[in-house]
């Protein structure tokens, strides 16, 4: 990406109603654009971060043996009436509308019922199970008050996975493997040390669920955390019975603020029984399909990472999800520009993602934008480079630069993490 060819720009202007740090930073850095309260557009840099997060999540879901698909956003009323979750008193975040022929439809906020209807067409025998599917889809939820920037919106990108099992033991085994896959996701995006499995309410899903909560001062939730056991309890279900069930002692718990970055739900056989989704087992008996579901808000996760990794100068992206690995700056005349073009081509040719600041603006503006965007490495080419053959290299959080020749620089950027 050459910034001289990019339409998006950094800015000092923030919407007056924007309070969340993540949204302020992402707007200033040119990653997102606020369309209305709780609704954001993802600009090229923001989309790169989203796609990098999706790649990590996709790899872990594929590792579980799940297949990727894409369901429809429009949902028929009849599908959700079967379980009672069309009722606004049960699920209060529906966006609903009517087709021109008067048919009632909703805009998908989750897809358990829709997937149960679909798999009933394919699952007839125990030989068809277990199976798991997932998707990346824009979800719509009519939140009463959208807040916290992209951490809680009315429109957001979600990874939702659904697993269909023959019995509770099979469900439990997949449930446990999925927990471990989720923890690997958070580790890979840089949040591993501060993210904990948390016992919580299931809300409109089940009585209880497991959340994945990241400890952060800007979080909306309060959890009680046992760091040694890497286990926590959400405030909403915090009581003596729950602590006893989990083997936790009050004296070991730390009260902290946190942000939810994922959740998983165990429905057991309830949905299968409600929706008449059955299969024939080895003995010829008719049994209900067992269901569990697994969510990660991809755009929400991006917001939590932005909240978690920043300083007074701007964002600090973990390298695995940064929109580019290198922010390349040229300062000088035509000779410097030629060196910049050459290095840009060398780096990209070696698989290194580069943002090339080739704009005709002051050096200070280039340095400030490099920090604001949070790119892991900054490389500066100037007249001294032309003389010495050494390039100035500085990590986003490093105080002082180092100087490397071209070969050493290419090796470092194409291999170092």
C-alpha angles and dihedrals in degrees: 000000000000111000091213086067098043120102095202120081139184115260143190092211116099125181108264093234095052113109105159119100093218093056094043092053095043092049093047092049093049097248100119140016122215111233097176138322108317094002125098136174118222113228122206095278093045091048090054090057091047091051092048091052090047091052092055093046092045092053092052094046091048087050088061089056094252121149122226120233138152122236127200121268092214109081127192116237093229094062093058097039089068091072098029094247094120087072112100089217088064100035112024099180101071121132103207134186143157131247117233089262090058097257113149116235136173131207110242116261091165135353112221095115094041092053092047090055091047098047091048085073092057106030114076105133139039085250089069091060148120102037136154133194135183140185143191106227141157107251125202121210124173096223114188091227120013109211144151095056113257090350090082119016141153090237120035143149115254138182107215122180128188126197125198117201140180097230144355094270091055090047092049092052093053091042091057094046089050092053089055092047090052091051089052090053092054091046092052094049091050102258099097099110093051102039122092138183105250131196108227148156117283094221111190090354112056139332092265135013142174118249130190108225127190116208108236134147091232094054123128095215135069119217135178108228135200101196094188092056092035088227132123142183123221115236090240093067099027108135140122095265092054092046090051092048091052095042094241128147121215091224091061095051127102120202110226140161116247146171123230112239100172145355140199130202133201111208096171112195095326098101093043091053094044094048097037094241105155139156134200114250130212091278094051093255122141112242133177120248114248117227136201128170134204128198137190119175100220096193090040090053089052089054093049090050090050090051092046100045114046142096138191090291099051144268125357108200120198106243095244093065104024115126088239136001096222135041105201118201127190119197117182143030137316095304091055090047090053091051089048093052091048094050092044090055093045094050096045089044088058092052097261115141108228136187105204113204098205094152123131095242136115117289091238091059091052092050092047093050092049089056095041092052090049098225110175098230132032120198120190125199118192141148090287089058088054089054103039102027090229124125125214109237126185133171116227093250098034118108098212134032128237126214123233134176119238097266094047090046094052091048092049097047096042094047112018122092 
